[in-house]
Amino acid sequence: MNLAKVSARGQITVPLEIRRMLKLKSGDKILFFQTHGGEIVVSNASTAAIQRAQEAFAGAAEDMGVHSEDEVQALVDELRCGVRYADTD
């Protein structure tokens, strides 16, 4: 168990062990949310955002017929070219 003290200004210092577990570094943002059971969960906001994006795009590559890193790169290159051409119109 780790303990942190709340300052008069409402600030806390995240214990080193927790910072390591959450892979927090200076300047990172922390996300606090409450579960249905009432517990407060703390997570690295950047990691949470990446996880949400991965969940949102899960299966999208397969749906588009993209099955390898080379195909992903080819699609990205194609989209970039389309954006550049669209910007010059």
N, C-alpha and C positions, 0 to 999 in steps of 0.2 A: 504494500500500500504506500502511496505517496501523498504527502500533505503540502498544501500551499496556503499561505496566509494572504488574506485580502487587505490591501492597504486602505487608508482613509479615502483615497481617490478611486477605489474600486479596482485597482490593478493587482495582478498576481504574477508571480514568477513561476513558469512551468518547470517542474523538476527535471533535471538533466535526463534521467531515465525515460521520462515520458517524451521529452523532446527527441530523444534518439528513436524511440518506438514510432513516433509520428513523422520522423525524418524532417523535423522543423529546423529552419535556419533563420537567422536574423531577417526581419522584414516579412516573414510568412504570415498569412492570416489563418486564424483558427476558427473553425465552424463549431457552433454549439447547437445541438438540437435535442428535442425531447422525444423519447420513444413512447409508444402507446402505453407502456407500463409505468411511465412517469420518470424513468431514469434520464439523466442528462448525459449525452454522449459528446465527446470532444474529438474532432478530427482535423487533419490538415486540409484546409479549404482547397488548395491546389489539387491535392490528390483526389478529393471528393469530386471536384469538377471534371477531372480526367476520367474518373470511373463512370460518372453520369454520361459523359460523351461516348465512352466506349459502349455502355449499355444501349444508348440511343441508336448507335450505328451498328450494333450487333446484327450480323446477317446481311448487311447492306452490300458488302462486296460480293457475296455469293449471289444475291438477287440480281446484281449487275453483270454476273458472269466473270468476275475478277477473282483469280485463284492464286496468283503469285505476286511477289514483291515487284517483279518486272512489269506485270500487268498494271499494278497500282501506280507505279512510276509513269508508265505510258499514259494512263488516264489523267494523272495530275498534269503531265506535260501538255496533253491535248486541251485540258481545261484552261491552263495558263495561256496557251496560244489563243484560244477563243476569247478570253478576257482581253488580251492585248489587242486583238483585231477589233473587238467590239468597242474598245476605248478610242480607236483611231477613226471610227465611222462618224 
